[in-house]
Amino acid sequence: MVAAAHINSWYALTTPDRTANPALEGNIDCDVCVVGAGIAGCSTALHLAEKGYRVVLLEAERIAWGASGRSGAQAIFGVACGQKKLEKLVGLSDARAIWDITVEGLKLQRDLISNQKIDCDYVAGQIQVAQKPRQDQDLRAEFIQLQQRYNYQSVSLIERDALNTLLASERYFSGMLDTASGHLHPLKYTEGLAAAAMRAGVKIYERSGALSYTRQNKKLNVTTAAGIVRCTSLALCGNAWLGPFAPTLAKKIIGVGTYMIATESLGQNRAAALITNNAAITDMNWILDYFRRSSDHRLLFGGRVSYSGLDTVNTARATRARMLQVYPQLKDVKVEYAWGGYADITMNRAPHFGRLEPDVYFLQGFSGHGIALTGIAGKLLSEAIAGTNERFDLFANIPHRNFPGGAALRRPALMLAMLWYRLRDLL
Ligand SMILES: Cc1cc2nc3c(=O)[nH]c(=O)nc-3n(C[C@H](O)[C@H](O)[C@H](O)COP(=O)(O)OP(=O)(O)OC[C@H]3O[C@@H](n4cnc5c(N)ncnc54)[C@H](O)[C@@H]3O)c2cc1C
């Protein structure tokens, strides 16, 4: 087990132990240095190595220590801000092209799981559920948009009666099932990607935080506590933890704490009755509830967020209260694990990819919607480094604003905005 290194989550408990990779000591040359061994970094490294690049991947903690090892792990189409918003940001044609890439991301993930033989409990099926009449209307409009405007045919609408046979909850009006989306064990998946990257030749150093980089002649020097990586390109995939390493990136995102719980095992029959088709479920509130069954018959439930930083106090109790609103019949059930992680949210909730300098690339701002998108994002970054920029630039062209007020005021400003959305959830 890897629980000693990772936070104490159900994922850590159920992931086989492995010997940690060494920390970087001394100097090493490579073509590309990737920073951050979440899904984004591991996918970038793997795809670059497959193209013949010599790659070093630096991870400050352990592989999958960040959001990728803690996630609700619902692998869903699209981007967090939705297609309607994306169309406003980049126009219909680019929004369509981005949509197609996100759908390709779902397939890429399934292909990686099968080609790299990653044992990560992948289950097909995800249902977005409407809890209020307004959301029911929005869901129907989204369904028509996806089928007609985006020609996306793996979605189907589920009316209330049918939904009641799938979900043992009275809470929802309707749902939209996507059979191409799904869910998985994110820590096992990310470990599997890292193993695939290493088989392809990537050198991964754990407990090797990248502290800064400088330029010397045509090379970039990335410094860690005990070594230097000399490279010609740099790929930053550090989510909300990069901070001082790249301050201009930090202005575009804010780390929002989001929390999950795992119940005790419910036994096969009781767990199966909660979601009979074993799909992953997300509601449509701004602060959304998301839940699914685990392979050992628990309910994994996420929802609560904290805009004032990661606060683990009372998390289990508060998230359990949300779970009981969906499934009051679980009143007698114990919560065995509770954990949190940061999601890197942008102002407009669209993903933020780009270049800090011509040879320094970054992927961030997945805004809580990164399990599938991070994988294809890594592939796009590898294409850009190899000189094919078009697909990466579709994302790099999405406009983004800094959070207002500088570091000190960013969080209060976001909290105020979120208060408005929270109130909206109540209507
Ligand atoms: C609780 C939770 C639930 C979620 N649920 C869902 C969901 O259901 N569906 C969905 O699509 N998305 C979900 N997300 C979001 C999704 O998990 C993330 O978007 C995705 O995992 C981000 O991957 P990443 O590789 O960009 O970042 P991470 O996985 O966070 O990896 C970044 C890594 O970079 C390392 N790092 C940072 N700085 C440095 C440095 N200077 N040097 C070296 N290493 C560094 C960190 O240690 C970390 O390991 C959820 C997130 C959380 C926290």
The ligand as a Tripos MOL2 file, in Angstrom:
@<TRIPOS>MOLECULE
LIG
   53    58     1     0     0
SMALL
NO_CHARGES

@<TRIPOS>ATOM
      1 C1        -11.4710   15.7780   -4.8800 C.3       1 LIG1
      2 C2        -11.4190   15.9990   -6.3740 C.ar      1 LIG1
      3 C3        -12.4120   15.4690   -7.1770 C.ar      1 LIG1
      4 C4        -12.3500   15.6160   -8.5660 C.ar      1 LIG1
      5 N1        -13.3040   14.9950   -9.3270 N.ar      1 LIG1
      6 C5        -13.1900   15.0340  -10.6790 C.ar      1 LIG1
      7 C6        -14.0800   14.2820  -11.4970 C.ar      1 LIG1
      8 O1        -14.9500   13.5510  -10.9980 O.2       1 LIG1
      9 N2        -13.9420   14.3720  -12.8490 N.ar      1 LIG1
     10 C7        -12.9750   15.1480  -13.4310 C.ar      1 LIG1
     11 O2        -12.8920   15.2000  -14.6620 O.2       1 LIG1
     12 N3        -12.0920   15.8590  -12.6640 N.ar      1 LIG1
     13 C8        -12.1690   15.8020  -11.3240 C.ar      1 LIG1
     14 N4        -11.2760   16.4760  -10.5610 N.ar      1 LIG1
     15 C9        -10.2160   17.2350  -11.2320 C.3       1 LIG1
     16 C10        -9.1230   16.3120  -11.7770 C.3       1 LIG1
     17 O3         -8.8140   15.3230  -10.8170 O.3       1 LIG1
     18 C11        -7.9150   17.1660  -12.1160 C.3       1 LIG1
     19 O4         -8.3140   18.1320  -13.0950 O.3       1 LIG1
     20 C12        -6.7450   16.4020  -12.6820 C.3       1 LIG1
     21 O5         -6.4370   15.2570  -11.9130 O.3       1 LIG1
     22 C13        -5.5380   17.3430  -12.7230 C.3       1 LIG1
     23 O6         -4.4040   16.6140  -13.1190 O.3       1 LIG1
     24 P1         -3.0140   17.3470  -13.2200 P.3       1 LIG1
     25 O7         -2.0490   16.3470  -13.7110 O.co2     1 LIG1
     26 O8         -3.1800   18.6120  -13.9720 O.co2     1 LIG1
     27 O9         -2.6820   17.8130  -11.7340 O.3       1 LIG1
     28 P2         -2.3170   16.9620  -10.4410 P.3       1 LIG1
     29 O10        -2.8410   15.6020  -10.4820 O.co2     1 LIG1
     30 O11        -2.6860   17.8060   -9.2750 O.co2     1 LIG1
     31 O12        -0.7480   16.8360  -10.5320 O.3       1 LIG1
     32 C14         0.1220   17.9280  -10.3520 C.3       1 LIG1
     33 C15         1.3960   17.3800   -9.7290 C.3       1 LIG1
     34 O13         2.4040   18.3690   -9.8510 O.3       1 LIG1
     35 C16         3.2370   18.2790   -8.7260 C.3       1 LIG1
     36 N5          3.9680   19.5430   -8.6260 N.ar      1 LIG1
     37 C17         3.4700   20.7850   -8.4420 C.ar      1 LIG1
     38 N6          4.4370   21.7030   -8.4250 N.ar      1 LIG1
     39 C18         5.5990   21.0360   -8.6090 C.ar      1 LIG1
     40 C19         6.9550   21.4190   -8.6810 C.ar      1 LIG1
     41 N7          7.3220   22.6990   -8.5660 N.pl3     1 LIG1
     42 N8          7.8790   20.4580   -8.8900 N.ar      1 LIG1
     43 C20         7.5330   19.1550   -9.0510 C.ar      1 LIG1
     44 N9          6.2500   18.7280   -8.9600 N.ar      1 LIG1
     45 C21         5.3070   19.6580   -8.7500 C.ar      1 LIG1
     46 C22         2.2610   18.0360   -7.5820 C.3       1 LIG1
     47 O14         2.9240   17.4490   -6.4780 O.3       1 LIG1
     48 C23         1.2690   17.0750   -8.2430 C.3       1 LIG1
     49 O15         1.5870   15.7220   -8.0150 O.3       1 LIG1
     50 C24       -11.3090   16.3660   -9.1640 C.ar      1 LIG1
     51 C25       -10.3160   16.9400   -8.3550 C.ar      1 LIG1
     52 C26       -10.3650   16.7600   -6.9770 C.ar      1 LIG1
     53 C27        -9.2750   17.3480   -6.1320 C.3       1 LIG1
@<TRIPOS>BOND
     1     1     2 1
     2     2     3 ar
     3     2    52 ar
     4     3     4 ar
     5     4     5 ar
     6     4    50 ar
     7     5     6 ar
     8     6     7 ar
     9     6    13 1
    10     7     8 2
    11     7     9 ar
    12     9    10 ar
    13    10    11 2
    14    10    12 ar
    15    12    13 ar
    16    13    14 ar
    17    14    15 1
    18    14    50 ar
    19    15    16 1
    20    16    17 1
    21    16    18 1
    22    18    19 1
    23    18    20 1
    24    20    21 1
    25    20    22 1
    26    22    23 1
    27    23    24 1
    28    24    25 2
    29    24    26 1
    30    24    27 1
    31    27    28 1
    32    28    29 2
    33    28    30 1
    34    28    31 1
    35    31    32 1
    36    32    33 1
    37    33    34 1
    38    33    48 1
    39    34    35 1
    40    35    36 1
    41    35    46 1
    42    36    37 ar
    43    36    45 ar
    44    37    38 ar
    45    38    39 ar
    46    39    40 ar
    47    39    45 ar
    48    40    41 1
    49    40    42 ar
    50    42    43 ar
    51    43    44 ar
    52    44    45 ar
    53    46    47 1
    54    46    48 1
    55    48    49 1
    56    50    51 ar
    57    51    52 ar
    58    52    53 1
@<TRIPOS>SUBSTRUCTURE
     1 LIG1         1 GROUP 0 **** ****
